[in-house]
């Protein structure tokens, strides 16, 4: 707790004064012991400097005790999934996937992603009202990840349905059932690709080669983990960006500036939205952080939205400066666990913004957004809105 606020309560992150409160914490208690939270006693890290120290030092701050609150201690998959391993094994698992996520490897997918985004926007332009989350933000990363994993065309619709039910359904029982069905499908796919590999992500993880080769079961877990992260990160970030564009006066017009460079704009929007609420680490040996003494086994939570608005690093941190460079944000992580799919996430978001600017004249909110109460992602379940064509019709929010 800090001044009566429990940051592990998802409702805290939907308050209108969240950033004001975490700014106080950053100033008054940059490394603070939260006692009596819904997750027990934890250390909270609020500054960019201390966040970088925790995320960058896997020797002291480990991931095998969990990377997210609420995942159990130890969580299922500890020591087996990329997100839940420490070096050197982590490096081996990451290397198996990293080449498939390099900008060079992903370049071949760009035309298809752009075409998909353009088609979805054009469909939405014909609607009086549509839900941006369900119609665009959820669809793009799911289809793209199916391409990167080379999911057979005959299976796409059923896999997309399973992912929707596993990740987005409101019914816990249905989420569990759908996730089990998804894991069963991935098991069959991994076995198939181990026998007959292709040039895709699943084949890379299923190869069974090298010093840190994955078992079939571990390859399945890592495919699943990448699907969850790949879909959720882009879905929530795209939705948060659109919500920001709808409600930040003038930002849409700045995005449409003819001399705008989209790569810096994407990074700045990642920083300002900071949809990933936290990263968890477990202290592996006694350490000192910000003048506080940490013991082996202590849990340390890096609050990403706070670190990404640290005025010591970001001038005028509450303003979205689409030209900000350099941009040392932590929205995609830092250190050995820097998001392996960062280049893909940036590519999807850049193409989405480029096509929006090229095809949409104005954007309009048609109702309140529905937040997804979560301690993991600052997401939206629904964002009703309208696109107006480039004819000058409509309003600029």
Protein Blocks (a to p, Z undefined) as FASTA:
>chain_A
ZZhiafkbmklmmpfklmmmmmmmmmmmmbacdehianlpadddfbfklmmmmmmmmmlm
ccknojbehiapadehihkamklcccfklmmmmmmmmmmmgfklmmmmmmmmmmmmmmmm
mmmmmpfbdcfklmmmmmmmmmmmmmmnopafklmmmmmmmmmmmmmpmblklmmmmmmm
mmmmmmmmmmmmmmmccddfklmmmnopajklccfklmmmmmmmmmmmmmmmmmmmmmmm
mmmmmmmghklmmmmpmkbcfklmmmmmmmmnomalbacdddfbdcdeehiacdehiacd
ddfklmmmcfklmghklbccfkbccdfbfknogajllcfklmmmmmmmmmmmmmmmmmpm
bdcdfbdcdddddfkbccdfbdcdddddfeopacdZZ
